[in-house]
Amino acid sequence: MAVADYSIFLFHILFVGPLLILIGLYHDHPNFPKVIWQLLVILGIGIVLYHGWMAYSRYQLINSSK
């Protein structure tokens, strides 16, 4: 039975992505262009979706061989 390591995926899903989203939404520095903050939100959402998909794919790969 193979054991998958999901720690990188979970770290990005639970911490990195939401942190970028929160920074983009609740920034308080007016000197940066607004597009930078919007890109942080988009990047955070992309990170959560990408690592969620990769974790799901690894889960399917590991469990399909049973």
Contacts in CASP RR format, 6 or more apart in sequence:
PFRMAT RR
TARGET T0000
AUTHOR 0000-0000-0000
METHOD contacts of the structure
MODEL  1
MAVADYSIFLFHILFVGPLLILIGLYHDHPNFPKVIWQLLVILGIGIVLY
HGWMAYSRYQLINSSK
1 66 0 8 1.000
2 62 0 8 1.000
2 65 0 8 1.000
4 58 0 8 1.000
4 59 0 8 1.000
4 62 0 8 1.000
6 55 0 8 1.000
6 58 0 8 1.000
6 59 0 8 1.000
8 51 0 8 1.000
9 51 0 8 1.000
9 52 0 8 1.000
9 54 0 8 1.000
9 55 0 8 1.000
9 58 0 8 1.000
10 55 0 8 1.000
12 47 0 8 1.000
12 48 0 8 1.000
12 51 0 8 1.000
13 48 0 8 1.000
13 51 0 8 1.000
13 52 0 8 1.000
13 55 0 8 1.000
16 44 0 8 1.000
16 47 0 8 1.000
17 43 0 8 1.000
17 44 0 8 1.000
17 45 0 8 1.000
17 46 0 8 1.000
17 47 0 8 1.000
17 48 0 8 1.000
18 44 0 8 1.000
18 48 0 8 1.000
20 40 0 8 1.000
20 41 0 8 1.000
20 43 0 8 1.000
20 44 0 8 1.000
20 47 0 8 1.000
21 40 0 8 1.000
21 41 0 8 1.000
21 44 0 8 1.000
21 45 0 8 1.000
21 48 0 8 1.000
23 37 0 8 1.000
23 40 0 8 1.000
24 37 0 8 1.000
24 38 0 8 1.000
24 40 0 8 1.000
24 41 0 8 1.000
25 37 0 8 1.000
25 41 0 8 1.000
27 37 0 8 1.000
27 40 0 8 1.000
END
